[in-house]
Amino acid sequence: MMNSGVSLEMIAPEMNNFVTKTSTNLLFSSLSSCQHLFTFSIRN
């Protein structure tokens, strides 16, 4: 039980970093796609 707790503490920062990067990438990609749709609708 204690061994898994220690490994979890070591893995947690990496997982947190990965989740932050992924959510940021998703946010930027969704923002850029919305911007493309917006400019496309303005042109038409």
Protein Blocks (a to p, Z undefined) as FASTA:
>chain_A
ZZmmmmmmmmmmmmmmmmmmmmmmmmmmmmmmmmmmmmmmmmZZ
